[in-house]
Amino acid sequence: MGKTFRITFSNLDLLQLLDGLALRAESWERTASYLRTQEMPHDEFFLIEECSSPEEAENIAAHYRSIIKKINQQMEGQR
């Protein structure tokens, strides 16, 4: 594991950061689904991320979700 950083954000900035991370995770989850089914959802548009397999896309999505979880846990610890 790499170096650990402590960074301070305002509540609004942190919520914006979490929103952006959630959008990235969702994009990778949709990419994994597309790679498995080769079907695009008819009711929404998204860009397929570049990767070599559904498993790779799922791993990237899981990493984003783990970052979100860590941030949420730290936020809860400070309330």
Sequence and secondary structure as in RCSB ss.txt:
>XXXX:A:sequence
MGKTFRITFSNLDLLQLLDGLALRAESWERTASYLRTQEMPHDEFFLIEECSSPEEAENIAAHYRSIIKKINQQM
EGQR
>XXXX:A:secstr
          HHHHHHHHHHHHHHHHHHHHHHHHHHH    TT        S HHHHHHHHHHHHHHHHHHHHHH
HHT 
